[in-house]
Structure formats: C-alpha cells, structure tokens
Amino acid sequence: MTVDVNKDVCIGAGQCALTAPGAFFQDDDGYGTVRDPADPLVPEAARACPVGAISVADLG
C-alpha cells in the first residue's frame, strides 16, 4: 500500500495523527506526515481528513 499526504492540500488539522498515531504524525510545519503506511488504521485516517489530503493506493 502506498500512502501520500498532499502538502498543498493539507491544512494541518491533525485528524490523521489523532485517528492513527501509529501511521501519521504532524511535522514541524504542522503538516500530516506518513509514519507507517502499513498501519491498519490508514484508511480510517484518510477518511477523517477534512480536506481529503491523504491518498491511499493498494498495490496488491
């Protein structure tokens, strides 16, 4: 699975890090950043993003 946070769209709401702290964290600029793309909560965190900045693609 590939996971990407579009920094041009991200507003730093932090919902990804709150929903899946093992998968995301907020960097020094406040943007969501991928920590572990294999975390099972990634799809839920992507849905929680208020601006849809997280893309998830299944390579399987």
Secondary structure, 3 states (H helix, E strand, C coil): CEEEECCCCCCCCCHHHHHCCCCEEECCCCCEEECCCCCCCHHHHHHHCCCCCEEEECCC
